[in-house]
């Protein structure tokens, strides 16, 4: 078994200001130039799951996901993308009052991405994840209520502002209706 790992070098802020990096540190460029899409057959359309886990559990979550991929999906060609994000105060933000590690991964539309991303979600579930609202996630209303401390407050405001549910479609109704 093998996996490809690419590590970013931390650069001093001054070297980033003018867009150059010290020669010994390698290249500095836009991500799509440094890390192009994998060479897969057909059009690549992202099917992405992104969960945010508490900062202190980020490494553990990454290693669990890496183990899943090496054991069950060795042909997966998409990288696991990891980034850190500071806490904020928005009620339904995945970063609400919690510094977080974003764990993101994609599946190819011609492969069985549904099963793959469901396995990813199950693997990350023990790490108290919160989903990116604009990407695929596998959480029902009860799971979201547990993940977001202000879910109830947000729901009360939504009901007061939109009592008829005009802004709830088929996707949001089961989650907030």
Secondary structure as the mmCIF struct_conf table of DSSP 4:
data_model
#
loop_
_struct_conf.conf_type_id
_struct_conf.id
_struct_conf.beg_label_comp_id
_struct_conf.beg_label_asym_id
_struct_conf.beg_label_seq_id
_struct_conf.end_label_comp_id
_struct_conf.end_label_asym_id
_struct_conf.end_label_seq_id
HELX_LH_PP_P HELX_LH_PP_P1 UNK A 8 UNK A 10
HELX_RH_AL_P HELX_RH_AL_P1 UNK A 13 UNK A 17
TURN_TY1_P TURN_TY1_P1 UNK A 18 UNK A 19
HELX_RH_3T_P HELX_RH_3T_P1 UNK A 23 UNK A 25
HELX_RH_AL_P HELX_RH_AL_P2 UNK A 31 UNK A 34
BEND BEND1 UNK A 35 UNK A 35
HELX_LH_PP_P HELX_LH_PP_P2 UNK A 36 UNK A 38
BEND BEND2 UNK A 41 UNK A 42
STRN STRN1 UNK A 47 UNK A 54
HELX_RH_3T_P HELX_RH_3T_P2 UNK A 55 UNK A 57
HELX_RH_AL_P HELX_RH_AL_P3 UNK A 58 UNK A 72
TURN_TY1_P TURN_TY1_P2 UNK A 74 UNK A 75
BEND BEND3 UNK A 78 UNK A 78
HELX_LH_PP_P HELX_LH_PP_P3 UNK A 79 UNK A 80
STRN STRN2 UNK A 81 UNK A 85
STRN STRN3 UNK A 88 UNK A 88
TURN_TY1_P TURN_TY1_P3 UNK A 91 UNK A 92
TURN_TY1_P TURN_TY1_P4 UNK A 94 UNK A 95
STRN STRN4 UNK A 96 UNK A 96
TURN_TY1_P TURN_TY1_P5 UNK A 97 UNK A 97
BEND BEND4 UNK A 98 UNK A 98
STRN STRN5 UNK A 100 UNK A 107
TURN_TY1_P TURN_TY1_P6 UNK A 109 UNK A 110
BEND BEND5 UNK A 111 UNK A 111
HELX_RH_AL_P HELX_RH_AL_P4 UNK A 113 UNK A 125
TURN_TY1_P TURN_TY1_P7 UNK A 126 UNK A 127
STRN STRN6 UNK A 130 UNK A 131
TURN_TY1_P TURN_TY1_P8 UNK A 133 UNK A 134
BEND BEND6 UNK A 135 UNK A 135
STRN STRN7 UNK A 136 UNK A 136
HELX_RH_AL_P HELX_RH_AL_P5 UNK A 141 UNK A 147
TURN_TY1_P TURN_TY1_P9 UNK A 149 UNK A 150
HELX_RH_AL_P HELX_RH_AL_P6 UNK A 151 UNK A 161
TURN_TY1_P TURN_TY1_P10 UNK A 163 UNK A 164
TURN_TY1_P TURN_TY1_P11 UNK A 166 UNK A 167
HELX_RH_AL_P HELX_RH_AL_P7 UNK A 170 UNK A 176
#
